[in-house]
Amino acid sequence: MVWGVTYLAEAAARVVIVETTSTGTALAVSKVMPYAVGGVLAAWMFLYGRRARRQGERIAAAHAAAAAQTEAAPEPALSAAT
């Protein structure tokens, strides 16, 4: 979804640039902009993936610690009055 929204924003920016600047400037920006946008998106994807992996590792560690604590807890004693 992020990629789609970003490419729509890029297209809108290109339209604005074409309408408001000279032909030479619009052509230069049009040649460079896809690489810049792609680089920013690739960097975002890398950082987002790294953050998601760390968050997943924290959740897994917390789950493992809770499971270990549950296994280590003694069973309640049965009463002799049965």
N, C-alpha and C positions, 0 to 999 in steps of 0.2 A: 504494500500500500504506500509506503514511504517513497519508493522509487516512482510510482505512478504520479503521485502528487508533485514530486520534485520535477519530473519531466514536464508536467503540465505548467508548472510555474516557470520553467525554463522557456517553454514555447511562448508564454505570455510575455516574458521579459524580452524575448527576441522581437516580438511584434512591436513592443514599445520602442525598442532600440531602432528598428527599421523606420518607424514612423517619426521619430524625433531626432535622428542623427543623419549625417551624410552617408552616401552610398559606401564610401571607402571604410568609414568607421563601422558601419553595419556589417560589411563583409568581413572585416578583421575580427570583430566580436563573434560573428557567426562561425568562423573557423576555429576559434579558441574555446568558446563556451562549452561545447560538448565534452571536451577533455577535462575542463575544470569541474563541471558538474559531475561527470563520472568519477573523477578523483575524490571529490567530496563525498559522494555516495559510497564509494568503496571504503574510504576511511571510516565513515559512520557505521557501515556494516561490520567492519572489523572490530571497532570499539564496542558496539552493541553486543556482538557475539561474545566478546571477552567478558563483558559485564554479566551477561546472562549465564555464562558458564560458571563464573565465580558465585553468583547467586544460587545456582543449582547445587554447587558443591557445598555451600553453607547449609542449605536445606537438607541435603543428604547427610551431612555430618550431624546436624541437630537430630534428625530422625534416627540415625544409628546410635547416638548417645542416649536418646530416650528408650530405644529398644534394649540397649545394654543395661540401662538402669532398671527396666521392667524385669528383665531376666534375672538380675542380681537380687531383686527384692525377695525376701523370704515369704513362703506360703503362710497364710494365717493358720494358727494351730486350731485343731478341732477340739471342741470341749468334751470332757469326760462324762458329761451329764446326759448323754444320748441314750 
